[in-house]
Amino acid sequence: MPEAANKPVFLVDAYSDPVVVRIDGRACFQNSACLRDFVNTMLQRGKTRFVIDFQNCASMDSTFLGVLAGTAIELKKSTVNGSLVATRVGLRNLELMRNLGLHRLLIVDAGDLPVGFEQCNVPLECQARPEIETARLVLEAHENLLNVDEANRTKFQDVIAFLRNRVEPK
């Protein structure tokens, strides 16, 4: 099987309302920055409604979940009718979201949301980033998780301390 077929990717439809993002593969710290950048671009263009399709999401890590949390927090702060819907999540991914408290920020749909995914076929280009930029993203994502639920502090305090040490000037 070609390597590209195994590469995790986000497929998007930036012209729909809501904007649709489909996860195909693993959503993790290595590709979360391109999703965050895409969402920020959409917000600058006035788009405030997003649906993320998890049907083909093989797995996700805490950085990706922190990026989702940051997006939901930003939508709640800056828009009146902003929404972030997670659809076709699956039991394992739903359990991860609930364990970190994201179900309180996101709309979690059981899969019957009337959204068309057929136009969601443009892959986001994830560029390699400098290590320090990735460390800042991972730190920000984990701090977002603390903002979602204070109980996450014990889960991520060591990661946050390590990353703050890496990114903050001495």
N, C-alpha and C positions, 0 to 999 in steps of 0.2 A: 504494500500500500504506500502511495507517495507520502512524503513527510508533510506536505501542505494539508493533506486530508486529516491529519492528526492535530494540527495546530489549533489551539483554542481561539475562538473568534467571536466578536460581537457583530451581528448583522442588524442593520438599522433601516428604518423608513422615517427619514427626517421630515417628510412632507405630509405625513398623516397627522390627524388630530384625534387622539393623542399620538405623540411620537412613540414609535414601537422599537424596542430593542430586543433582539432574540439572542440568547446565550447559546453558543454551540461549542461545548467542551468545558474546560476548567476555567472558572472565574477566580483570579488570584492576584496577588501583589504584582505579578509580572505584566498583567494586562489591564489592571484597574485604572491606571492613569489615562489611557486613551478613552475609556468610558467617561471618566470625570470630565475630561476636556470636551468631549462631545456634548455632554449634558450642559456644561457651562456655555458652550456656543449656542445651543438651543435656547437656553434661558436669555442670552443676550439678544436673540432673535424674537423674543416674546413668547416662546413656547413654554407652557407651564404644566402640561399634562403628559405623563409618561406611563407607558406600560412596558414592563420587562417580562419576557416570556422565558420561563425556566425549564420548559419541557425537555430540552436537550442539554441542560446544564449537568455535566458529569459530577462536578463538585465545586465548592467555593471555600475560600479561606476568610479569616477574620478581617484582612485588609479590604477585600472586596465588600464584605458586609459593612465595614466602616465607611467605605465610599458611598454605599447605598444610604446609610444612616445620615451622612453629611448632606447628601442630595435631598433627602426628606426634610431634614432640619432647615436647609436653605429654602426649600419650597414653602414651608410653614412660615418662615420669617418674612419672606419677601413677596409672596403672592397671595391673592385672595382666593382664587380658584385653582391653585396648584394641586396636583395629585401625583402620587407615585404608586402604581399598582404592580404587585408581583402576581403573575398568573401562572397556572400549571406548574406549581412549585414542587410538588412531590413531597412525600413524608419526611425523608431525610433532610432535605433542604429546609422544610418548614420547621422541623425540630431545631435546626441550627439557628434559624431566625428567632424562634421563641426563646431559646436559651439565652440569647443576647438582648432580648426585649424589642427587637425590630418590629414585631407584629403590632406594637403600639403606635408606630410611626407610619408604617406602610399600610396600604390596603392590600390584604392578601385575598386573592380571588381563587375560588375552587376550580376554575377552569371553564366556567360558562360565560365569561365575559365576551360580549359580541364585538370582538376586534378581529379584523382580517390580518393574517400574518403573511399572506402571499406576496405582498410588496416589500416585505422586510428582507431584503436581499443584498444590501450594500455593506460590504465588510468594512469595519473601522480599521484604519491602519495604525498599528501600535508600534511606535518608534522606540528604539533603544534609548534609554535615558541614563544620565550620569548616576552613579551609585548614591551620591548625596541627595539628589532629587528624589530618587526612589525611597530613600530612608525618610525624607520629609513627608512624602505621601503616606508611607506606612505609619508614621507617628501621628499625623493628622487623622488618619482613618481610625486608629485605636483611641485617640482622644474623643472622636465622635462617639465611639461605643460607650465611653464613660458618661458622655452627655445623655445617652439614651437610658442607661440604667447604672446607678452607682454600684450595684453588685458586680458589674464587669471590672471594677478596679482590681479586685483580688485576682481575677483571671489574667489581666494584662499589665499589672504594675511592673513586672520585671522587664517586659518588652518595651514599655514606655520609658522606663528609666534608662535602659540600654540605648534606645534611639535618641533620647534627649541628649545623652552623652555624646553621641555621634554627630548630631546636627547643630548643637548650640556651641557658639564660640567659647573657648575656655578663658 
